[in-house]
């Protein structure tokens, strides 16, 4: 990351924000950087908690890590973090950080669904993500110009937010359109679109559920020819087929293809499936996780190292859209931009009371599917499918714990495993010498209790520090309710 947090936030480093900090007197010795000390270091890689730990930050990097008394050169600033827990900066692997609200309009009698980017909303999304300890996101699709603009604003310090690895315009047929979507119709157009996105700094090429198998293949090939990773949200095309076509990543715990069901169940599923949302849970009712088709799929995904972003909260939200307060309480909604929240609520699936009952009953099987992915060795990426972090992130980790994934494994999925899956594990995702100084300081131990991540006290991004209050204070909060016109 190449971020510069503004001088205002730098000046309000933890010494001003946290009681008990102390400054080291000036000497003729060249100072060694900023020393944070006295905290408990939660190390998911080593599965250990190091008490009375310290970390020295110099020029945005971790210069030293240890425990006990610091015996090196005098730092320019010493920050007492006693009573706090440090975790590597968190990674949201499915965060639409540059997305504004969904919109539907009718043009010449034809509906158009678009997701315009709005700078004021994007800036808000970025601040909320960072305030919740998210120092890196993978943005799985959006207007590439808005994505490039985001990177520039973060790089210059005009906005506070996480580093973002972007996919550009999502490849999907009409009625989706606007700058956040594209639909190539020939091999030349496929290559042109992939090249356009790569030239604008995108890392991923997002393929969506409306494509057929031949289009999926063309998209994967175009992505790879242009140095992009191909990721996909699929529906009728099976994950097994996508893996064999060379897909690099799959989105959501919704492998809803009939081809993954055993023959008898497949017939039932296809006979019942209509245009409503029942397929979101009906597939799980019929799927045989021990059957040869699912087992074959798990083996293919693991062997080919296909990264699956589980976004379990998507299932939970859809299944409980009739009683939202149970999964999206009012206090959590406060962290969503009002325009995005309104659009989300409008686009939630509508189901009957009986459908909701059946959907909720299937949630344990959804969690079991996530656990099986993990146990099979499939790279799992934790993501919220929101606008980046926020309260939804700790809830996502709680769902992975409920799935039967161990507490240490869940913390790795949020940090080092995610960094490795994104190809940046050599520079972030761990608190270790030489790594980027991306660190989240919590008021309580996050091991086994992801809810502790809502109790953040200080966030370091490339060594630049801010409290959640300072980071959120960088946003023009009045813009949340102002009349905003998309660019």
N, C-alpha and C positions, 0 to 999 in steps of 0.2 A: 504494500500500500504506500501511496505517496501523499498522505494527507497532512494538512497543516491546520490544526485547530486554532481558532482566532486568539489574538493576544489577550482578549478579555478573559477567555476560558483558561488560557495558560497562566495568567496572573492569579486565577482562583484555583490553583492546584490544591491538592489535598491539604497542604499546610493551612490554607485559609478556610477549607471546607470542613476539616475534621479536627476535633479537639485533641490535644495531646501531642501535636507534632512539634518538632524542634529543629532549629537551623544550626548548622555547624559554623563556627566562627571562621572568618576569612584568614587565610595564612598565605605564605609564599608558595605553598604547594599547589600545583595545577589541579583544580577540582575534577572529580572522576565522574560526575553525573548526578542523577537523583537516586537516592537510596530509599526504598520502601522496606520496612522491617517490622518484626514482631508478630507477623500474621501466621496463620496456618495455611500451608501450601497444599492444595488438593491436586494430586498428580494422577490423572486417569491412566496414563501410559504405564506407570509403575505400580498402580493400584496402592497408593500409599498417601497418607497425610503427614506432611513434615511440619512439626511444630517450631515456633520461634524462627520462622524462615525470613530470608531477605532476598531482594532482587534489586540489582543495580541497573538503571536505565541510562543509556548514553546514546545520543544521536538517533533516537527512535528504535534502538535495538536493545536486547537484553545482553548486558555486558558480563553479568555474573549472577549466579544463583547459589544459595547455600542456607545454612542455619546457624544460629548462635550469634556471637558477636562479630560484627564486620571489622576486619583487620586490614582492609586495603586503604587506598588513598582517601583522604577526606572528600566526601561528596559535596557538591555545591548546595544540595538541599537534602535533609533527612526527614522522612515522613514516618511517623509512628503509626503502624496499622494494627496494633495489638487488639485482639478480639475480633478480627476479621478473617475471612477465608478467601484465598485467591484461586481462581480457576482460569485456564486459558480463555481468551476471548471466544465467545460463542459463534457458531456458524448456522445460519438459516439457509438450508439448501433449496428452498422453494419460496422465494419472497418476491412478489410483484412490486418492487419498491418504486418503480416509475409509473405505475398504473393509476389512472384516475378512475372515476366511476364508469361502470358499464352504461351504455346508452342505446336506445332503440329509436330509430326514426324511419319514416316511410318516405322513400324518394321515388316518384313516378309510380306509385302503387307497389313498390318493392321494399320489403323491410331491410334495414341495414343495422347490424349489431356492431358497435365499435367500442373501443376502450381508449379514449384519448388520454394523453398525458398532460398534466397541469403542473407547472413548476411549483406553485405554492403548496399543492398537495404532496408532490414528491419531496420537497424540503421537509414537510411535516413528517412524512413516512420515515425519512432518513433519521431525523432526530429521535423519533420514538424507538426505532430499531436500536440505535446506539445507546440510548438511555437504559435499555434493558440488556445491555452487555453484548449485543450482537455486533461484532467487529468485521464480519464478512457475510455477504449474502450471495447466493446464486439467483439471479433474476431470470426466470424461465420464459421470458418473452415480453416484448414491448416495442414501441416505436424506437428504432435504432438511433434516430437523431436525439430523442429525449434521453436515451441511455448514455450516449456520448456526452450530452450536456451535463448529465448527472456526474459523470466521471470528472469533468472539468471543474465543476463546482466543488466537489469534494477535494480535488487535488489542490485547488487554490485556497481552500479554507473558507470559501464563501458560505458553504453549508457544512454542518456537522452530520456525519453519518458513516456507515460501514463501507468498506471496499465492496464493489459489486462486480461479479462475473456475469456478463449478460448473454442472453439469447435475444436476437432481434425480432423482427416481425414474425409472428406465428403463421405457419403455413397451414391454411384452412380454407376450404371453399366458401362461397357465399352461403348464407347472408352475412357472414362476418366480413368486415372491411375496415377502411380507414388505415392510418399509418401503422397501427399495431398488428396488422394482418397483411398477408400476401398470398397469392395463389398462382404459382407458375403453371403454364400449360404445355411447355415443350422442354426438351433437354436443354436447349439454349437458354430458356427463361429460368430453369432451375439453376444453372450455373451462374447466370447473371445475378440472381437474387442472393445466392450463397456468397458470391464474390463481393456484392455490395455490402452485405452485412459484415463480412470479414474485414473489408477495407475501413469500416466504421468502428472497428475495435471490438466486435462481438466475439464471444468464445464458443457459443452454442447455436445450434440451428434447431428450432422447435417445430416438430411435426405434430399435427393434431388429429383428432378422432375422425374427422370427416374424410380423410384420405383413404383411397383403396390401396391394396397391397403393392400394385405397380408404382403408384405415386410415392408410397413409403420408401420403396427401394430406390427410386430416383432421388428422393430427398436425402437419404443416407449417403448415397454415392456423391451427390453434389456437395454435401457438407464436408465429406472427407477429402474430396479433391481440392477444397478451398481451406483446409486446415481447421475446420470446425468440428466440434463434437455434436453428434446427432442425438437428440432426446425427443421423446414422444409421449403424448397422452393418447392411449389407444382404447378402442372399444371393441369393434368386431374383429380386428386382427389380433391374433393370439400373441402373447409375449414370447412364446417359443419361436414362432415364425419371425418375429421382429429381431430376436437375438441372432437367429441364423442369417438374417439379412444384414447384420452388422450394427444394429442400434447400440449406442453407447449408454443411454440412460432411459429409464421409464418413470413416469410420473403418476403418483397416487396409488393407493391400495384399492384399485378398481380394475382387476384383470378380467373384464366382463365379457370376454369373447366366448361364444358358444363352443368354439373348437377346443377349449380347455375342459369342457364337461364330458363325462363319460357318455356313451351313445344314448342310453335311455334318458338320462337327465337332459341331454342336449335337445332331444326331441321335445320334451316338456317345455324347456326354456324358450325355444324358438316359437313354439305354438302359442305361448303366453305373451311373449314380448311385444309391446306396443310402443306408442310414442310417449308414455308416461315415465315416471321415475322409478317404477317398481324394480327395474333391472338392477338398480344400485344395491339392493339387498337380496333380490331373488337369486342372483348368481351364487352368492355365498350359501344360501340354503341348499342349493343343489350340488355344489362343488364337493368332490371327494379328494381331500388333501392327500390321502394315502393311495389314491389311484394312480395308474401308470402315467396319465397325461400331466397331472400336476407334478408328479415326481420328475418326469422328463423335463418339464419346464424349469424346475428348481435347479436341476443339474446343468442345464444349458446356461442359465443366468449366472450361476456360480463359476462355471468353467470359463465363460467369456467375459467375466468381470463386468457385467451389466449393472450399473448403479441404479437402484430403485429408491426414489424419494417417496416415502410412505405416506406423509401427510394424513395421519390417522384422524386428525381433527375434522377433515373434510367429511369423512363417513359419519362421525359423531354429530356434526352440525346438520347434515342432511337428514339423518335419522330422527333428530329432535327438533326439527323446524317448527313443530307445533307447541313446543315448550322451551323456547330459546333461553330463558333465564337459567335453566339447569346447565347449559353448556356455554352460554355467552352472557354472563351476568352483567347488569347495568354498569358496575364499577369497571369492568373490562372494556365495555363499549366506549368508555370515555377516551380510550387511547386510539380509537379508529377515527380517521377524519370523517366528519359528519356526511360529506357527500359520498364517500366510499361506503360508509356503513349503510346509508339509505339504499344504495344500489345493491349491496350484498343482500339485504333483507328482501328486496324486491325480486331477486333472482333465485332465492332458495326454492327447492322443489316443494310442490304442493302435493300432499298425499292424504288419503283417508285416515281416519282414526285407526282402523284395523291395519292399514299399511304401516303406520308409525309403530304400532305394537309389534308387528313382525320385524320391522327394521331394527328396533331396539333389541329384540331378542337375538339378532344375528351379530351384534357388535362383538361378543366374545369370540366368535369365529373369525371376524376381521382381525382382531388382535392376535389370534392364533396364527393366522396367515403371516402376519408381520414377524412373529417369533420364528416361524419356519423359514422365512427368508433369511433371517439372521443366522439361525443354526446351520442352514445349508451352506453358509459362506458367501451369500450374495451381499455385495456392498450396499448397505442401507444408509440413506441420507435423510436426516431429520429436517423437515420443512413444515411451514405453517400454511402455505398457500394464501397467506395474507399479504400485507404490504411491508412485512419485515418485523420479526420479533414480536414485541409487545407481550401481554399476558398470555397470548395463545402459545408462545414458545414453551413456557414451563408446563402448560397443559399438555402439549405434544410429548414432552419428555415423560410426564406422568402416565400417558397412555402407553408408551413403550415399556414402562415399568409394569403396568398392569398386564401387558402382554406376556410377562414372564422373562423379560430380558433383564439381566443383572444390573444393579445400580452402577457398577463401574463401567460396564459395557455401554449403558445409556449415556454416561458422561463422555465416553470416548466417541460415541456417535455424534455428540454435540460439539466435539473439539477436534482431536487428532484424526479420528477416522474420517470425519467430514473433510478436513484439509487434505488428507491423502486421496480421497475420492475425487476431489476437485483438482488434484494435481498441484497443490500449493503446500503440501506437507513439509517441504524443505524450508519453508520460511515462516509459517504460522501454525497455530493449532496446539502448540506446546509451550510451556514456560521452561525454556532451556537457553543456554548461552548461544548467542548468534542469531536467535529468532527475532522476528518483529515483536515489539513490546505491545502485544495485544492481550490485555489482562482485565478480568472482571473481579472486583472485590465485593464480597457479599457480607452481610451482617450475621449470617448463620450458615451452617454447614450444608452445602447442596447435595452431599452424598446421600442418596436415598430419599431426599426430599427436594425435588425440583422446584417446589414452591418457594424455596429460599432464594431462587433467582429473581423473585419479585422484590427482594430486599437488598437490592444493589446499593452500594455506598459510593463507589468510584469506578470509573471505566477508563482504561488506558487504550488508546488506539495509536499505534506507532509511537508510543511513549507519551503522547499528549493526553493530559488527564482532565477529566471533568466529572462532576457529580451528576446524577440524573437530573437534578433540578437545574443545573447550569446548562446542560445539553438541551433540555426541553425549553429553557428560557431563550435559546437562540432562535426559536421559531416565532414567527408572527402569528400568535394564537388567534388574533382577530380574523385572520384570513380563513380560518376553518368555517366560519359562518358567513363570510362575505360572498357576494355574487362573483363567481369565478368563471371566466370565459376560457375554454381550452385554446392552447396555441395551435 
